[in-house]
Amino acid sequence: MILDPIFQFLNDFVFLYPLYLTFFWMIGGVLFYWRNERGSDKPPELPEYPLFSVLIPCHNEADTINNTITQLKGLNYPNYEIIGIDDGSMDDTLAILRSLAQDESKMRVISLKENQGKAMALNVGSLAAKGEFLLSIDADSLLDPDALRWIAWHFVHYPRVGAVTGNPRVLNRSSLIGKIQTGEYATIIGLIKRTQRLIGKVLTVSGVIAAFRKQALLSVKFWDNDMVTEDIDITWKLEKKFWDVRYEPRAICWVLVPETLKGLWVQRSRWAQGGVEVLRKHRDIWKHWRHRRLWPVYIEYVISVVWAYSLFALAGIWFVQQLGGLGFLAEVPPLVPPKWTGAVLAFACIIQFGVSLVIERHYEKNILKYYFWIIWYPFCYWLISALTVTCAAPRALLKRPGTRAVWRSPDRGLRP
């Protein structure tokens, strides 16, 4: 038929592209673990312990902020301060912050009267910070006591390190969505960041736990206020200025994740829109040969967007064909059940989950019990992720530059 080769190529791309990436991430993750993590269990002793300013931007965090700051008081690090930045909260967040600061000499509170967004809160906190190094964590997270030592090691020994991102782990696991995300954070985030670090450029620091050298932030004029995902944008700004951005899996931070489909949709839509916004904003990397190490990361993200549209285009064409249309042009392979490529992809995905959980077992002994729940990931999350990218990309491309990105209170899920 006329369009058979085109539709066959589209079908092969939809199934084989994630298959190739699966093996790429697995190989990269294993190599990174072997080279950088194996046999290193104790937090490092440092020749010096520079002052860290721990920034906690807050907006309507009354339910979680007390636990977050209480956990920070037990850090296994001798030299740090805590700065809580309330960004126009409408609940008791500010009152709780002030009460906590009265009992903790290391803590200060900054209050912004209006909701100006996380980026602005971080900028204000950075200017008020006494430390040369900044650690930004979310107001619903629990930082591991040794995390700051692992992060500080990179800054102390390598002066070109501009940022270090840690290892977010799911805290709430009382629902199917929470259990699946436990494996997702280990597999999709953990393996990918390990591999990206191995090839030289990390796509993004994790907004929930990221540390920065203030000098590096100053060189890129801190965070921009118009980006939906300020964490991706600041990563690219630093890397374009040739600052080294690293991933430290031993810097663990426990986080609350959405456990409703609505909450998950909102979160992933924001991630997808922010990613495309960054692609649009930083497309100038192609003008300069010196930015060539960013090209593979940019290309991979663009292809992932194309893949999402290809998946739904193929599904739409197949659906129309079932209704009796397009049959004279081409015969689209059935999506359900998929051919051998789909079976191979599912099998490779299961292997990837197993590899990642074995690696992460180094940090959480009982994580293998979530292996059964993770097998549902391809059936649920791939479709959700692809759909959010498809819907969010036009918003990102049509958004007027300079539009301030303000807080939206996220779905924190069910409590553990």
Sequence and secondary structure as in RCSB ss.txt:
>XXXX:A:sequence
MILDPIFQFLNDFVFLYPLYLTFFWMIGGVLFYWRNERGSDKPPELPEYPLFSVLIPCHNEADTINNTITQLKGL
NYPNYEIIGIDDGSMDDTLAILRSLAQDESKMRVISLKENQGKAMALNVGSLAAKGEFLLSIDADSLLDPDALRW
IAWHFVHYPRVGAVTGNPRVLNRSSLIGKIQTGEYATIIGLIKRTQRLIGKVLTVSGVIAAFRKQALLSVKFWDN
DMVTEDIDITWKLEKKFWDVRYEPRAICWVLVPETLKGLWVQRSRWAQGGVEVLRKHRDIWKHWRHRRLWPVYIE
YVISVVWAYSLFALAGIWFVQQLGGLGFLAEVPPLVPPKWTGAVLAFACIIQFGVSLVIERHYEKNILKYYFWII
WYPFCYWLISALTVTCAAPRALLKRPGTRAVWRSPDRGLRP
>XXXX:A:secstr
 TTHHHHHHHHHHHHHHHHHHHHHHHHHHHHHIIIIITT  S    S    EEEEEEESS TTTHHHHHHHHTT 
S SSEEEEEEEES SSSHHHHHHHHHHT TTEEEEEESS   HHHHHHHHHHH  SSEEEEE TT EE TTHHHH
HHHHHHH TTEEEEEEEEEE   SSHHHHHHHHHIIIIIIIHHHHHHHHT  S  BTTEEEEEHHHHHHTTS  T
T S HHHHHHHHHHHTT EEEEEEEEEEEE    SHHHHHHHHHHHHHHHHHHHHHTGGGGG GGGGGGHHHHHH
HHHHHHHHHHHHHHHHHHHHHHTT STTT     SSS  HHHHHHHHHHHHHHHHHHHHHTTT TTGGGGHHHHT
THHHHHHHHHHHHHHHHHHHHHHS TT              
